Amino acid sequence: MRGIYFKENFWSTDITSIAGYDCLIQHMNDGKKNCKEYEDFLKERASIEEKYGKDLVNLSKKKPCGQTEINTLKRSLDVFKQQIDNIGQCHIQLAQTLRDEARKMEEFREKQKQERKKIEAVMDAFHKQKLMQYKKTIESKRNYEQRCRDKDQAEQAVGQCKNMVNEKQQEKVFTKLAHSKVTAEAADKSYQQNINLLDKIRQDWQKEHVSSCEFFENQEWERVNFFRNAVWTHVNQLSQQCVTNDVMCEVVRKALEGCNIQKDIEYFTESHKTGNVPPAPVLFENYYNCQKRTPTPARNNGMPDTRRGQLPTPAPVTDEPAYATVGDYNVYQ
């Protein structure tokens, strides 16, 4: 299937018109602008990624997260914080990668701009030369037509003065006719030369226009391909970041799988135990029995010595305590 090409579709029947060329230049400038917009987008995204990454790193280092936990859960939390730090570092690295991609786009855009400037300079020179020669040709055409009219008028005057008696008037008419013929021939020659020169310029401009169209089309092909691949690379980088984050989260999940609740409780018990013998019951001590065991001399005032009997011993508590449970799990096992 035959393609559609720039060189076949940006012409004008007016030799002085550059509408097709201007349309191409506008499109190329729009493409350059679009590349610049994407370049700025990458730079802004890089700034966001860098800030997010640094915030994650600061969060993992400065914000406590279960700092008094022990044993396997503590190790799991250490892994968790370390992976958060790693994720933050990855986002910082992604920011640098995005800046590198933005720099590549900037270099590509600048390269195309410099290459296009050479073509535009040549074409602008051709356009000026073509327009100048066209105006010169039109002016020579007007002059040629005027000289032809002058010659025709002189020939008519000669025909009318054949019956004149005055020789001087006849001589004047014939002299004017001869002069008009010379000027008409000179105008004809100048007009022919300008036409030929204009046609040569037109042919050279036409070849250059075709070359420019081919160059612009190749540049546009290259630009669209580069732009598409740049966006493709960008989304791959974001996907890779998600994969990397998931890998790091999987490390945390593996660490949490190694967290053993029973071992943590046993570890705490062994490392913080304060003794395995409960305190003895605090017994009731009868004040008066104590008095008997440690008698003190007392003065006898003649009063009868009366003493209270021993108080009854309290009944022991036999009810079992109601231990707290969570689901089917007894806290006191």
C-alpha positions in Angstrom: 0.0 0.0 0.0 1.4 3.4 -1.0 2.1 5.8 1.8 1.2 9.4 2.2 4.3 11.7 2.2 5.0 15.3 3.1 6.7 16.0 -0.2 3.5 15.3 -2.1 1.0 17.1 0.0 2.4 20.5 1.0 2.4 22.5 -2.3 0.5 25.6 -3.5 -0.3 26.7 -7.1 0.8 30.2 -6.2 4.5 30.4 -6.8 4.9 33.0 -4.0 2.9 31.0 -1.4 4.8 29.2 1.4 1.6 28.0 3.1 2.6 24.3 2.9 6.0 25.0 4.2 4.7 27.1 7.1 2.2 24.3 7.9 5.1 21.9 8.3 7.2 24.3 10.3 4.3 24.9 12.7 3.8 21.1 13.1 7.5 20.6 13.8 7.4 23.4 16.4 4.4 21.9 18.0 6.3 18.6 18.2 9.2 20.3 19.9 6.8 22.0 22.3 5.2 18.6 23.2 8.7 17.1 23.9 9.4 20.0 26.2 6.1 19.5 28.0 6.9 15.8 28.6 10.4 16.7 29.7 9.0 19.1 32.3 6.5 16.4 33.3 9.3 14.0 34.0 11.3 16.6 36.0 8.2 17.3 38.1 7.5 13.6 38.7 11.2 13.2 39.7 10.8 15.9 42.3 7.7 14.2 43.7 9.4 10.8 43.8 12.5 12.3 45.5 10.4 14.0 48.2 8.3 10.9 48.8 11.5 8.8 49.0 13.2 11.1 51.5 10.0 11.3 53.6 9.9 7.5 53.7 13.6 7.3 54.7 13.0 9.9 57.5 9.9 8.1 58.6 11.8 4.8 59.0 14.7 6.4 60.8 13.0 8.9 63.1 9.5 7.6 63.9 9.4 4.9 66.6 7.4 1.8 65.6 7.1 -0.8 68.4 10.5 0.1 69.8 10.0 -1.8 73.1 9.0 -5.1 71.4 11.3 -8.1 71.9 12.6 -11.3 70.3 11.0 -12.4 67.0 8.4 -9.6 66.7 11.2 -7.1 67.3 13.2 -8.7 64.5 10.2 -8.6 62.2 9.6 -4.9 63.0 13.3 -4.2 62.3 12.9 -5.8 58.9 9.7 -3.8 58.3 11.5 -0.5 59.0 14.5 -1.5 57.0 12.3 -2.3 54.0 10.5 1.0 54.3 13.9 2.6 54.2 14.8 0.5 51.1 11.6 1.5 49.4 12.4 5.2 50.1 15.8 4.7 48.6 14.3 3.1 45.5 12.0 6.1 45.0 15.0 8.4 45.3 16.8 6.3 42.7 13.7 6.4 40.5 13.8 10.2 40.8 17.3 10.2 39.4 16.3 7.8 36.6 13.5 10.1 35.6 15.8 13.1 35.5 18.1 11.1 33.3 15.2 10.3 31.0 14.2 14.0 31.0 17.8 14.9 30.0 17.7 12.4 27.1 14.5 14.0 25.9 16.1 17.5 26.2 19.2 16.3 24.2 17.0 14.7 21.5 14.8 17.9 21.3 17.9 20.1 21.0 19.5 17.9 18.4 16.4 18.0 16.2 16.2 21.8 16.7 19.8 22.3 15.6 19.4 20.0 12.6 16.2 21.8 11.5 17.7 25.2 11.8 20.1 24.5 8.9 17.2 23.4 6.7 15.1 26.4 7.7 17.9 28.8 7.0 18.3 27.4 3.4 14.6 27.4 2.8 14.2 31.0 4.1 17.0 32.1 1.7 15.2 30.4 -1.2 11.9 31.9 -0.3 13.4 35.4 -0.2 15.3 34.9 -3.5 12.2 33.4 -5.1 9.9 36.2 -4.0 12.5 38.9 -5.0 13.0 37.4 -8.4 9.2 37.0 -8.9 8.7 40.7 -8.2 11.6 41.6 -10.5 10.1 39.4 -13.2 6.6 40.9 -12.8 8.2 44.4 -13.0 10.1 43.4 -16.2 6.9 42.0 -17.7 5.1 45.3 -17.0 8.0 47.2 -18.6 8.0 44.8 -21.6 4.3 45.2 -22.1 4.6 49.0 -21.9 7.4 49.0 -24.4 5.4 46.8 -26.8 2.5 49.3 -26.5 4.9 52.2 -27.2 6.2 50.4 -30.3 2.7 49.7 -31.5 1.8 53.4 -31.0 4.9 54.4 -32.9 4.1 52.1 -35.8 0.6 53.5 -35.9 2.1 57.1 -36.0 4.3 56.1 -38.9 1.4 54.8 -40.8 -0.5 58.1 -40.2 2.4 60.4 -41.1 3.1 58.9 -44.6 1.0 61.7 -46.2 2.8 64.4 -44.2 4.6 67.1 -46.2 6.8 68.1 -43.3 10.0 65.9 -43.5 11.1 66.8 -40.0 7.9 65.5 -38.5 8.2 62.3 -40.5 11.8 61.9 -39.4 10.8 62.4 -35.8 8.1 59.8 -36.1 10.5 57.3 -37.7 13.1 58.0 -35.0 10.6 57.3 -32.3 9.6 54.1 -34.0 13.2 52.9 -34.2 13.8 53.8 -30.5 10.6 52.0 -29.4 11.7 48.9 -31.3 15.1 48.9 -29.5 13.6 49.5 -26.1 10.9 46.8 -26.7 13.6 44.3 -27.8 15.6 45.2 -24.7 12.5 44.8 -22.5 11.7 41.5 -24.2 15.2 40.3 -23.5 15.2 41.4 -19.9 11.8 39.8 -19.4 13.0 36.5 -20.9 16.1 36.6 -18.8 14.0 37.2 -15.6 11.6 34.4 -16.6 14.4 32.0 -17.1 16.1 33.0 -13.9 12.9 32.7 -12.0 12.3 29.3 -13.4 15.8 28.2 -12.4 15.2 29.5 -8.9 11.8 27.8 -8.8 13.3 24.5 -9.8 16.1 24.8 -7.2 13.5 25.8 -4.6 11.3 22.9 -5.6 14.1 20.4 -5.1 15.0 22.0 -1.8 11.3 21.9 -0.7 11.1 18.2 -1.6 14.4 17.6 0.4 13.0 19.6 3.3 9.7 17.7 3.3 11.6 14.4 3.4 13.9 15.7 6.2 10.9 16.9 8.2 9.1 13.7 7.7 12.1 11.7 8.9 12.4 13.9 11.9 8.8 13.5 12.7 9.0 9.8 12.3 12.1 9.8 14.6 10.4 12.2 17.1 7.2 10.2 17.4 9.1 7.0 17.8 11.4 8.5 20.4 8.5 10.0 22.3 6.5 6.8 22.3 9.5 4.8 23.5 10.2 7.3 26.2 6.7 7.0 27.6 6.9 3.2 27.3 10.2 3.3 29.2 8.7 5.5 31.8 5.7 3.3 32.6 8.1 0.3 32.7 10.1 2.1 35.3 7.0 2.7 37.3 6.0 -0.9 37.0 9.4 -2.0 38.1 9.1 0.3 41.1 5.9 -1.5 42.0 7.6 -4.9 41.6 10.5 -3.8 43.7 8.1 -2.5 46.4 6.3 -5.8 46.4 9.5 -7.7 46.7 10.4 -5.6 49.8 7.0 -6.1 51.2 7.4 -9.8 50.7 10.6 -9.7 52.8 8.5 -8.1 55.6 5.8 -10.8 55.2 8.5 -13.5 55.4 9.9 -11.9 58.5 6.4 -11.8 60.1 5.9 -15.4 59.3 8.9 -16.1 61.5 7.3 -14.2 64.4 6.5 -16.9 67.0 4.1 -15.7 69.7 4.8 -18.4 72.1 8.6 -17.9 71.8 8.2 -14.2 72.3 6.2 -14.8 75.5 8.6 -17.4 76.7 11.5 -15.1 75.9 10.0 -12.3 77.9 9.2 -14.6 80.8 12.7 -16.1 80.9 14.5 -12.7 80.6 12.3 -10.8 83.0 11.1 -13.3 85.5 11.3 -12.2 89.1 10.8 -15.5 90.9 8.8 -18.7 90.8 7.6 -18.8 94.5 4.5 -16.8 95.3 4.4 -14.9 98.6 3.2 -16.8 101.7 -0.1 -15.8 103.1 -0.1 -13.0 105.6 -1.5 -14.6 108.8 -3.5 -13.0 111.4 -1.6 -12.3 114.5 -3.6 -12.0 117.7 -2.4 -9.1 119.5 -2.9 -10.7 122.9 -1.1 -13.9 121.9 1.8 -11.7 121.0 1.6 -10.2 124.4 1.8 -13.6 125.9 4.9 -14.5 123.9 6.6 -11.3 124.9 5.3 -10.5 128.4 6.0 -7.2 129.9 5.9 -6.5 133.6 2.6 -4.8 134.6 1.6 -3.1 137.7 -1.1 -4.7 139.7 -3.5 -2.1 140.9 -5.7 -4.6 142.6 -7.9 -4.9 139.6 -9.0 -8.4 138.4 -6.9 -9.7 135.4 -9.4 -10.2 132.7 -8.4 -11.2 129.1 -10.3 -11.7 125.9 -10.3 -15.0 124.2 -8.6 -15.7 120.8 -10.6 -14.6 117.8 -11.7 -17.3 115.3 -9.5 -18.0 112.3 -11.0 -16.7 109.0 -12.3 -19.4 106.7 -10.0 -20.1 103.7 -11.1 -18.9 100.2 -11.8 -21.9 98.1 -13.4 -20.2 95.0 -11.3 -20.6 91.8 -10.4 -17.2 90.0 -12.2 -16.5 86.7 -9.2 -16.2 84.3 -9.5 -13.9 81.2 -9.7 -15.6 77.8 -9.6 -14.4 74.2 -11.7 -16.6 72.1 -10.6 -20.2 72.9 -7.2 -19.1 74.0 -6.6 -19.0 77.8 -4.1 -16.3 78.8 -2.9 -18.5 81.7 -1.7 -21.7 80.1 
